[in-house]
Amino acid sequence: MIEIGILSLQGDVSEHVFAIKSAMKKMALSGEVVEVKTRDQLKALNGLIIPGGESTTQSKLISKYGLNTEIKKLADEIPIMGTCAGLILLGKGNRNSLGLMDIKVKRNAFGRQRESFETDLRIPKLGKEPYHAIFIRAPVIEEVGKGVEVLAEYDGKAVMAQQDRLVAVAFHPELTPDLRIHRYFLGLLKK
Ligand code: GLN
């Protein structure tokens, strides 16, 4: 049985729980989704999602609960997906970065809350159908290292990328009914 964790210190946790449960059901995967807050819970996981929210707050809580080392260790062992604030934590270039992926990230790259938007993206890995993406005070990936594949771009900027089994998404796949990104993430469990 697989166990997928949603890091539950701050941010849109319940939306990810719902999306990943729905994706598991569609893929006929039996398993549990755990709202993770402790080191022991992290140790048992087969996959981890770091949600959107506020990256500074999340990183402070990660330190407060002493989760940094365990999350870094997991990056070599299981798939991890970071969405929006989660992408900022996965990458480099910000005070609160964990630096798990070789991507340089710019926070709030599209401006303030008012500049949040929705758009259809081409994401070839997910098929021909465009992906309707919701950007909320989103970051962008400014630079990627050699081992990183850019999976989606918006306006010439990288907004989704993958390095081994680490996936960074600048928008919010948990806020739309399209489960393709959660399914893609679950597909990495087997690899
Ligand atoms: N702007 C937020 C940050 O820098 C991220 C926004 C989001 O996760 N929707 O942490």
Boltz pocket constraint, residues with backbone or C-beta under 6 A from the ligand:
constraints:
  - pocket:
      binder: B
      contacts: [[A, 51], [A, 52], [A, 53], [A, 54], [A, 55], [A, 56], [A, 83], [A, 84], [A, 85], [A, 86], [A, 88], [A, 107], [A, 108], [A, 136], [A, 137], [A, 138], [A, 139]]
      max_distance: 6.0
